């Protein structure tokens, strides 16, 4: 007698139960990844999930005939296939560094701290009035490569007579990796001191941008490190210490976040392995030293498009549809695990305000009109660093102040050069310490 066709309702019920089983096993796998810290590239969680699912399926089909006993295993097989993709690397597990840039030589210096950093030198252009004091640039990140956009700005400064040195922080760009537990702002400060010592050119000026500005603020609060600094420029700083990370406040004028077209190009976060690993790390469910993906693999996999709207947030709303390409795919580098480690460490760091008040290195603060940084991060430095002699509110630009648009690079270079030469600035000194309450009240 022919078998009765499976009724639609019965089929739908089995489909729902099967889907729920797959989702439940996937959820169990993620929970085990968190509990095991991603041990063995996630294999510990995967094998445990597979074993639990198989035992549950066999128990469920124990009273059926053999073909019927195998049916409950189907969701287990599907779940195993889906979750296995989280355990298989698709990027090299050993660090692959970006190739050399065609327009500047890459040197590698071994610092006294043990860091091996990639160094770039832009000497003053021939025929220009050479500045006697070298200028050291600390880039943002916190652990990424120096973008081509930054390199172009450094070239502009060199054309104006500055002797410019820049290095990529340990773990970023072409610099060597550190053990994940050694990344911290204090390590970055020690690296800066070691770099100045290795440079061996006497006193230096230092320009720190974004995360580099945080390193510079911490360095100014450390007398031994600040001693060889002639002048310091703190541009668009992040939070300078633990207490500052907990400050609430507002940002500058509207940025292009949510207005600019979505970034195109490959994304590692569209692949299950890196979407899970980086997502759980960002949520704080996995530590930066997770066994799921290594530091080198994460840096190899991360792409510019993975930054998402972070890039757009660095530009004014009026520039939403003309955001320049900041970097090339071959030069781009970002180390998510090391960056997260530094950010987490900063949250627990002690206040530096008492030490910053004793700093005597003349400093300038640069704030962008459309900054994506909290205003209170910059005003905290202004309020607690008497050595800040000048503040420059940069109109018409976002967090990325030198961006190649219009005359933005020239304007940024002009205020930097004016301060380093102790000449009057093309912009007024604003906000001053007395202006801070009104500056914050008016949401400037």
C-alpha positions in Angstrom: 0.0 0.0 0.0 1.6 3.5 -1.0 2.7 5.7 1.9 0.5 8.7 2.8 2.0 12.0 1.6 3.4 14.1 4.4 0.8 16.8 5.3 1.9 20.4 5.0 1.2 21.2 8.6 3.3 18.2 9.7 6.1 19.2 7.4 6.1 22.8 8.7 6.2 21.5 12.2 9.2 19.4 11.6 10.9 22.3 9.7 10.3 24.6 12.7 11.7 22.0 15.1 14.7 21.4 12.9 15.4 25.1 12.6 15.1 25.6 16.3 17.5 22.7 16.9 20.0 24.2 14.5 19.7 27.6 16.2 19.9 26.0 19.7 23.1 24.2 18.8 24.6 27.4 17.2 23.7 29.2 20.4 25.3 26.5 22.5 28.4 26.7 20.3 28.7 30.5 20.9 28.2 30.1 24.6 30.9 27.5 24.7 33.2 29.7 22.7 32.8 32.4 25.3 33.2 29.9 28.2 36.3 28.3 26.7 37.8 31.6 25.5 37.8 30.3 22.0 40.3 27.6 22.9 41.9 25.7 20.0 40.6 28.1 17.4 37.1 27.3 18.6 37.5 23.5 18.2 36.9 22.8 21.9 33.5 24.5 21.7 32.7 22.8 18.3 33.6 19.3 19.4 31.6 19.7 22.6 28.6 21.1 20.7 28.8 18.2 18.2 29.0 15.6 20.9 26.0 17.1 22.8 24.0 17.4 19.7 24.7 13.9 18.6 23.8 12.4 22.0 20.6 14.3 22.1 19.7 13.3 18.5 20.4 9.6 19.3 18.4 9.7 22.5 15.5 11.3 20.6 15.5 8.6 18.0 16.1 5.7 20.3 12.7 4.1 19.8 12.5 4.5 16.1 13.7 2.1 13.4 17.2 2.7 12.0 16.2 5.1 9.1 14.0 7.1 11.6 16.9 7.2 14.1 19.1 9.1 11.6 16.6 11.8 10.9 17.2 13.8 14.2 20.9 13.9 13.2 20.2 16.2 10.2 20.0 19.4 12.3 23.2 18.4 14.1 25.0 18.0 10.7 23.7 21.3 9.5 24.7 23.1 12.8 28.1 21.4 12.7 28.7 22.6 9.1 27.7 26.2 10.0 29.7 26.4 13.2 32.8 24.8 11.6 33.2 27.9 9.5 34.0 29.8 12.7 36.9 27.4 13.4 38.6 27.5 10.0 41.0 30.4 9.3 40.6 32.1 5.9 43.4 34.6 6.6 47.1 33.7 7.2 47.8 33.0 10.9 51.3 34.5 10.7 51.5 38.3 10.3 51.8 39.5 6.7 53.1 43.0 6.7 52.1 45.6 4.0 54.6 46.0 1.2 57.0 48.9 1.1 55.6 52.3 0.1 56.9 53.6 -3.2 57.5 57.2 -2.1 59.3 56.8 1.2 61.8 54.4 2.6 60.8 52.1 5.5 63.4 51.7 8.2 63.1 49.4 11.1 64.4 50.4 14.5 64.9 48.2 17.5 64.0 50.3 20.5 65.4 49.8 24.0 61.9 48.7 25.2 62.0 45.6 22.9 59.7 47.1 20.3 60.6 46.9 16.6 59.0 49.8 14.8 58.7 50.9 11.2 60.2 54.4 10.8 59.6 57.0 8.1 61.7 60.1 7.6 60.7 63.2 5.5 63.7 65.6 5.5 63.1 69.3 4.8 62.6 70.0 1.1 65.7 71.5 -0.7 65.6 75.3 -0.8 63.4 75.7 2.2 64.3 77.3 5.6 65.2 74.2 7.6 63.7 74.0 11.1 66.4 73.1 13.6 64.2 70.9 15.8 63.0 67.6 14.4 59.2 66.9 14.4 58.0 63.5 15.6 54.5 62.4 14.5 52.4 60.0 16.6 49.5 58.7 14.5 46.0 57.6 15.6 44.7 54.1 15.8 45.5 53.2 18.5 47.3 50.2 16.7 47.1 50.7 13.0 49.3 51.8 10.1 50.0 55.4 9.1 47.6 56.1 6.2 48.6 57.5 2.9 46.5 60.6 3.8 48.8 61.1 6.8 51.9 60.5 4.7 50.8 63.2 2.3 50.4 65.6 5.2 53.8 64.8 6.6 55.3 65.5 3.1 53.6 68.9 3.2 55.2 69.7 6.6 58.6 68.6 5.2 58.1 70.9 2.2 57.7 73.8 4.7 61.1 73.0 6.2 60.2 70.6 9.0 62.5 67.6 9.6 59.7 65.0 10.1 60.0 61.6 11.7 57.1 59.2 12.1 56.9 55.6 13.3 54.1 53.1 13.5 53.2 52.0 17.0 54.2 48.4 17.9 51.8 46.0 16.4 50.6 48.4 13.7 51.5 48.8 10.1 54.9 47.4 9.4 56.0 47.4 13.0 56.6 44.1 14.8 53.9 42.6 17.0 54.1 42.4 20.8 52.7 39.7 23.0 49.1 40.7 23.5 49.6 41.3 27.2 52.2 44.0 26.6 50.1 46.5 24.8 49.2 49.5 26.9 49.3 53.3 26.8 52.2 53.2 29.3 54.1 50.9 26.9 53.4 53.4 24.1 54.8 56.2 26.2 58.0 54.2 26.9 58.3 53.5 23.2 58.1 57.2 22.5 60.8 57.9 25.0 63.0 55.1 23.5 62.3 56.5 20.0 63.5 60.0 20.9 66.6 58.5 22.6 67.3 56.4 19.5 66.8 59.4 17.2 69.6 61.1 19.2 69.0 64.6 17.8 68.5 66.5 21.1 65.2 68.2 21.7 62.2 67.4 19.6 58.8 68.7 18.8 56.0 66.1 18.9 52.6 66.1 17.1 50.1 63.6 18.4 46.8 62.9 16.6 43.8 61.1 18.2 45.2 58.0 20.0 48.6 59.5 19.4 47.5 62.6 21.2 46.5 60.4 24.2 50.1 59.0 24.2 51.4 62.5 24.0 49.3 63.7 26.9 50.5 60.8 29.1 54.1 61.5 28.0 53.7 65.2 29.0 52.6 64.0 32.5 55.8 61.9 32.8 58.7 64.3 33.5 61.5 62.0 32.2 59.7 61.4 28.9 58.7 65.1 28.5 62.2 66.4 29.3 63.5 66.3 25.6 60.3 67.8 24.2 60.6 71.4 23.1 57.0 71.8 22.1 53.9 69.5 21.9 50.8 69.6 19.8 47.8 67.6 21.0 45.4 67.2 18.1 41.9 65.8 18.5 42.7 63.7 21.7 40.7 60.7 22.9 40.3 60.1 26.7 43.6 60.7 28.4 43.2 58.3 31.4 40.7 56.1 33.2 38.6 58.8 34.8 38.3 60.6 31.4 37.0 57.4 29.7 34.0 57.6 32.1 33.2 61.3 31.2 29.8 61.8 29.5 29.3 64.6 27.1 28.7 65.6 23.5 30.5 65.7 20.3 31.1 68.6 17.8 28.9 69.8 15.0 27.2 67.1 12.9 29.6 64.6 11.2 29.0 62.6 8.0 28.1 59.5 10.0 24.8 58.1 8.6 24.9 60.4 5.7 27.9 59.2 3.6 27.5 56.2 1.3 28.5 52.9 2.8 32.1 51.9 2.4 32.7 49.4 -0.4 35.2 46.7 -0.6 35.9 43.3 1.1 35.0 43.0 4.8 36.3 40.4 7.1 33.2 40.8 9.3 31.1 39.3 6.6 32.9 36.0 7.2 31.5 33.9 10.1 34.9 33.4 11.8 35.8 37.0 12.0 32.3 38.3 12.5 32.0 36.1 15.6 35.5 36.7 16.9 35.6 40.4 16.4 31.9 40.8 17.5 32.4 38.9 20.7 35.6 40.8 21.5 33.9 44.1 20.9 31.0 43.1 23.2 33.6 42.2 25.9 32.7 38.5 25.9 36.1 37.5 24.5 39.4 38.8 25.7 41.9 40.3 23.2 44.1 37.2 23.8 41.3 34.9 22.8 42.2 31.5 21.5 39.7 31.8 18.7 41.8 34.0 16.4 45.4 35.1 17.0 46.5 38.7 17.0 48.3 38.3 13.7 45.4 36.6 12.0 43.0 39.3 13.1 45.3 42.0 11.7 45.7 40.1 8.5 42.0 39.7 8.1 40.8 43.2 9.0 39.9 45.5 6.0 39.2 49.2 5.7 35.5 48.5 5.0 35.3 46.8 8.4 35.6 50.3 10.0 32.1 51.0 8.7 30.8 54.4 9.6 33.8 55.2 11.7 35.5 56.7 8.7 32.5 58.9 7.8 32.3 60.1 11.4 35.7 61.8 10.9 34.3 64.3 8.3 31.8 67.1 8.5 28.2 66.4 7.3 28.8 68.8 4.4 31.5 66.5 3.1 29.4 63.3 3.3 29.5 62.8 -0.5 33.1 63.7 -1.1 35.0 61.8 1.6 38.4 61.0 0.2 40.0 57.6 0.1 42.2 57.7 3.2 44.4 54.8 2.4 45.2 52.1 -0.2 44.2 48.5 0.3 47.9 47.5 0.2 48.9 50.0 2.9 45.9 49.7 5.2 46.6 47.9 8.5 44.6 47.7 11.7 45.2 45.4 14.7 41.9 44.9 16.4 43.1 42.8 19.3 45.9 45.1 20.3 43.7 48.2 19.9 41.1 46.7 22.2 43.7 45.7 24.7 45.0 49.3 24.9 41.5 50.7 25.1 40.5 48.3 27.9 43.8 49.1 29.8 43.2 52.8 29.5 39.8 52.5 31.3 41.5 51.2 34.4 44.4 53.6 34.3 45.0 56.1 37.2 44.3 59.8 36.7 47.1 61.9 35.1 45.6 65.3 35.8 47.7 66.0 39.0 50.9 65.2 37.0 49.7 67.0 33.9 49.3 70.2 36.0 53.0 70.1 36.7 54.0 69.8 33.1 56.1 72.7 31.7 56.4 71.7 28.1 54.7 74.4 25.9 51.7 72.8 24.2 48.9 73.5 21.8 45.5 71.9 21.6 43.7 71.4 18.2 40.0 70.8 18.2 37.9 70.1 15.0 34.5 71.8 14.4 32.8 68.5 13.5 34.8 66.3 15.8 33.5 62.8 16.6 35.4 62.9 19.9 33.7 64.0 23.0 34.4 67.7 23.7 35.0 66.9 27.3 38.1 64.8 26.4 39.8 67.9 24.9 38.6 70.3 27.5 39.8 68.0 30.3 43.3 68.4 28.9 42.9 72.2 28.5 41.6 72.6 32.1 44.3 70.4 33.7 47.4 71.4 31.6 48.6 74.9 32.4 51.3 74.5 29.8 48.7 74.5 27.0 49.4 78.0 25.6 47.2 78.0 22.6 44.0 76.2 21.5 43.0 76.1 17.8 39.4 75.5 16.9 39.6 74.3 13.3 36.5 75.3 11.3 35.1 73.2 8.4 36.8 69.9 9.4 36.0 66.8 11.3 38.2 64.5 13.4 40.4 63.9 10.3 41.6 67.5 10.2 44.2 67.1 7.4 42.1 65.3 4.8 43.2 66.7 1.4 39.9 68.5 0.8 40.0 72.2 -0.2 42.8 73.9 1.8 42.4 71.9 5.0 45.9 70.5 4.9 47.4 74.0 4.4 45.4 75.4 7.2 46.4 72.7 9.6 50.0 73.0 8.6 49.8 76.8 9.1 48.7 76.6 12.7 51.2 73.9 13.5 54.1 75.8 12.0 53.0 79.0 13.7 53.0 77.4 17.1 56.3 75.5 16.6 58.0 78.8 15.6 56.3 80.7 18.4 54.6 83.1 15.9 51.0 84.5 15.9 48.5 82.0 14.6 46.2 82.6 11.7 43.4 81.6 14.0 42.4 83.1 17.4 43.2 81.3 20.6 39.9 79.6 21.3 38.6 78.2 23.5 40.7 79.4 26.4 40.2 77.9 29.9 37.8 80.7 30.7 35.8 79.8 27.6 35.3 76.2 28.5 31.8 76.5 30.2 30.4 78.5 27.3 32.1 76.3 24.8 30.4 73.2 26.2 27.1 74.9 26.9 26.8 76.1 23.3 27.7 72.7 22.0 30.5 74.1 19.9 
